[in-house]
Amino acid sequence: MLIPSECWGEDIAIDSSFVKSNLDTIKQKIAHYNVKIIAVTKYFGLKAIIAGYEAGIRDFAESRAIEAIKKIEQLPLEVRQNSTFHFIGHLQSNKAEKVVKHFDVIHSVDSLKIASAISKAACSLNKREKVLLQINNAGEEQKSGYTKDQLREDLKSILSLKGLDVIGLMNMAPLNASPEELNRLFKDVCTFRNDLEKSYSVSLPELSMGMSDDYLFAVENGATMIRIGRKLFT
C-alpha cells in the first residue's frame, strides 16, 4: 500500500504491538543474516517513531531535512538519546550543518561537493559524521547517486576529508524491477564495494540496500542495512 503524499507526516496513532509484530516477521525472514533494520519514518509523525521505539527499534530514517529535524526535536528525551538517526534523502549543501547536527549517519552522499559540505559542518561541530556513498548503478535519471566511474574519480578526495567517516555504500533499486534485475543490481553494488576496498585499501563494511518490497533480495546479496517503512508501520 502506497501512502498518499498528502498524508506524509501526519501524526497518525500507531500501536507499538502492531509494529512489534511486523518487526518480528521481518526479523524471522532475515534471521540467517547479520542485518540492521532501519525504520523509515519519513511518511509518519512522532507517534510512529515512538511506537517503533517501544517495539524495540533504535534506528530511524528520514529524508526531508526540515520536517525531520522538527520531529527529532519534539521527541521524548529518552527516545532521542537512545536512538540513531539516519538521513536518507537528497541533501542540499546549505542544509548540511543542520543535518549533521541532528543525524548520526548520512546515507546519501552523491558528490564531492556534498561530502565537503558535510565534512566542513562536522568539523565545526567537532565530530566525524558517518556517511555512505550513494550508487545509482541502474542509471535512473530521476534518482541521485554516483555512477561507478564518477565515484572512483572522487573517492580519494572524499576519504581525505577530516570530518567524514566513510563506512560504506547505499543503493536504491528501481521500482517494479524484476527479481533477476534486483539480484543483479544488488550483487553489483556488493562486488563494486569489494573492488573499492581492494583498490583504495579502505574498509567499507556497510551496504545500505533494500526497502519494503525488495529487502529480501538485498540481504541475499550482501546488504548490512535495510530501510523499511511500509512493512513496519502499515
N, C-alpha and C positions, 0 to 999 in steps of 0.2 A: 504494500500500500504506500503510495507516494503521499507526502504531506504537502498540502497546498501552500504556496508561497505566502498567501495572505494570513496563514496561521503560524508562520515562523515566529518563534519567540514567545508565543502565548504561554502563560503560566498555568497550564492545564494540570490538574491534580493527577498524580500517578502513584499507584500503590507500590510500595517497595517490595512486597511479596510477589507481585506480578513481574517486576524487573528481576528479582532473585530467581524466579522460575525460568525466565528467558536466559539469564546468565548461566544457570546450571546446565541448561540444554546445550548452549554453545560450548561450555567447558567440556561436557561429555563428548562432543563431536571432535574436539581437538586435544583430547586427553593425552595422546601419544606424542604431542609436540610441545616444545617449550616456547609458548607464545603469550605475549601480553595483550590483554583485551583493553582497548581504549574506547570508552563510551563517548560517542559523538552526540553532543547536546546542543549543537548549533541551531536546531529547529525548535528547541524547547526552552522553557523558562527555568526559574530557580527550583521549582518543585521537582523537576526531573533530575536535576543534579543531586538534590538532597535525597530523593528516592534511590538513586543509583548508589550514593554513598552508604545509605542504610542497608542496601543489598550487598555491600561489600566491595563495590568498585572504588578504586582510588586514582584512576587515570581518566581525565575528561578532556575532550577535544572541541574546539570552537574554530570558526573560520572567518567571522566578521569582527574585526578588532574592537570597534567602539561598543557595539552591543555586548560583546563578550566581557569586556572589562567592567561594564556596568553590572553584569550578573556576578562576576567574581567578587567585586567589591561589596555586594549585598549578601553574600553567602555567610552563614554562621562561621565564627572563628574556627571552630573545630574542623569543619569541612575544608576551609581554606588552608589551614596549617598542615593537614594530613593528606592532602591531595596533590597530584601532579597535573599541571595544566599544559595541554599541547595545543599549539596553534597550527592549523592545517590548511588555512586559506591562502590565497594570493596576498602577499604582503607588499604594501607600498612603503617606500623608503621613509616617507615623512611620518609614518606610524611606527617605525622600528623601535624607538625608545619606549613608547607606551607598551608595545607588545613584549619587549624584553623585560620590562619591569614586572609584568603580570604573568608571563608564561615561562614555564621551565624548559620546554622543548619546542622548537620551531621545525616543522616537517617540510616546509615548502620553499626552501631556498632555491631559486631558479636563475640567479645571475650573480656575477661578481659584484655588481652594484648593490644588490640587496645584502649579500654576505658582508660587504664592507660597512654598510649602514648598521647591521646588527652588531658587528664587532665594535664599532665606534660607540654604540649605545651601551653595550655590555661593559666596555672598559670604563665608561663614565659612571656606571653603577657598581664598579669594582667586582664584576662577576664574569664567568665564562659561560656563554649560552650554548646549550646543547642544540645542535642543528642536524637536520638531514637534508640531503640534496635531492631535489625532485627531478625524476627522469620521465620524460614523455616519449617512451620508446614506441608508442603506437602512432606517433606523428600527428596527433589530433590538433588541428589549428586552434580550436576553441579552448584548449587547455594550456596552462602554463607548464613549464618544465624544460629541462635541458635535453638536447639531443646528446647522444653519447660522445660525438666528436667535440661538441661545444664544452662538455664537462671536462674532457681530457685537456682542453686548452686552458681552462680556468682553475683546475683542481690544485695545482701547485700554489697558486696565489691565494686561494681560499684557505688552504692548510696553513699558510704563513700568518693568517690574521690572528692577532693575540687574543681577541675576545671570544673566539669560537672554539667549541669542542665538537668537531665533526664526527658524528657517531654512526652514520650510515646513509642509506638511500631511501627515497619514498617514491611510490608509483601509484597512479590511478589508471585502472584498465577502462576501456571504452564500455559504455552501457550497451547491453544486449550483445556483447561479444560471445562467440560460441565457446564451448568448453575447450576445444582444441586451441582457439586463439588465446584464451585465458592462460592455459598451461604454457603456451609458447612465450607470451609476454612476461609472465611472472618468472619463468625459468631464465629468460634472457636477462632480467634485472639481476637475478642472483649470480649468473655467470659473469655479468659485467662487473658486479661488486668484487667478485673474486679476482678478476683481472686487474682492477684498480688497486686492490690490496697488494698484489704482487708487483705491479709496475711502479707504485709510489711508496712501497714499504710502509703502508699505513694500515691501521686496524679500523674496519668499518663494520662493526658487529651487528648493527640493526638494519633490518629491512622492513619498512612500514608499507605493507601491501595488503589489499583485500578489504572489502566492505561487506555490508549485509548480504548482498547477492552472490559474492564471489570469494568469500573468505576461505572456504574450504580448498579451493584451487590455489589460493595464495599460500596457505600453510603447507600444502603438499609440495610447494616449490620454494620453500626456504623463508617465508615470512617469519619475523620475530615479533611484529606488532600488527594487530588487525584493528581497523577503525569501524566500530559497529554502532549504528544509531537505531534505525528502524526495527531491527531484530531484537533490540533490548527494550524499547520504550513503546512499541505499538503492537 
